[in-house]
Amino acid sequence: MTLYYSQSTGGFYDDQIHSRLPEDAVAISAEQHAALLAGQSGGQVIMPGKDGKPVLAEQPPCPSSTWDGEQWHIDPECAARLKAEQQAEMWERIKIKRHENLRGGVYIKSVDKWFHNNDESRQQYTFMRTLKTLPENLSWKTMDNSFVIMTKELLDELSIKLLLDEQADYKNAERHKAVMEQAEHPLEYDYSGGWTQTFEQAAAELEEAAK
């Protein structure tokens, strides 16, 4: 038994079943046939290579895309639309990074401690600022599981640091957005730099320094 592929029909043929084959039919092995079908099941498409033999390719980026035997080619309108979609997707990733970073802890220098800054903690800080006075000896748990006494002065310092970190990360996100939009391949843009430090990063640096 020999298997064949036809570029003109895009079909496979078995010489024991099909007595007549297309003129452009080329022989392929059973292993090649199995690999092609597996790739097709995984979402790829079977396309003719430059030598007429079948190859696996990613789905065409646009309905108007043309295949040259090695890669897809897209028209300018489609390319612009795809790039805009990729830019929008990357901007969402940057915003998620910004949000997560601003929930990764806030460092307060005066007590050399990291404080939680997730949404629940932020609500607690906001509520405490509405109080005329804080309870005496208010013990507050920090991110390293130790406790400090929360005072009005410490709460003020914490609130200011939260604001400054937020402004810094929002500015950094906008910087990344501007650079990303100029990138040829938006989805490959590296937006990992320039963010405020998180508790996890600081702990990792201390651990590395202790080695």
Phi, psi and omega in degrees: 000134176234135178261146181228156174234139179245124178293322184292327181257339183072017184246167177253150182223145177247122185294346177275346180252318183259117181283332179241131181248149174302152183298332183265013182295135177238144182284142174225160180276164177296326179293318178298317180299316180295319180294321179296316180293324178295318178295321178296320178295332180275005175108354178277172179240151178265121182231156178283133175280178181297333179269007179088348179278151184286143176225160176269141178221159174290163178301145179300136182299326181219157177301331182273002182296145177243148184251132182253010182100347179228325183206166178274146173240137183238152181281161184304320181297316178295319180299318180294320180293317179297319181295320178297320178295319179293321177297318179295319179295317180292324178297322176296320178296319179296318180294323176296317177300316179300314181297313181295322181295323180281003173243015184263012179109151178230130184268130178247113189295322186299330179246000180053049182223154174259133180248149177295144176223031173287177186299319180296317180294320179299321178295322178294317179297318179297317179297316182297329180289343177278346181280141177294319177222151176269152175304145179294144177053044179289108183276127185238128182279133179260180187286344175266014177074009173268169184240147173229163176273121180278125178238169177299320181296316179293321179296321177297314180298319179297316182296318179295318180295321176301316181295315181295317178297320180296316179296320180296316182286327175294319178295320179294322178298317179294324177297313179298320180299315182296318180290318180301321182291345176265351183286145179292323180238089185305322184288349178262001183291136180264111182251025187280345187264159171089002182276158175295151183289147177251166179300318181298318179294317180296319179295321180294322179294319178296319180295320180292321180293333182280349182288000000 
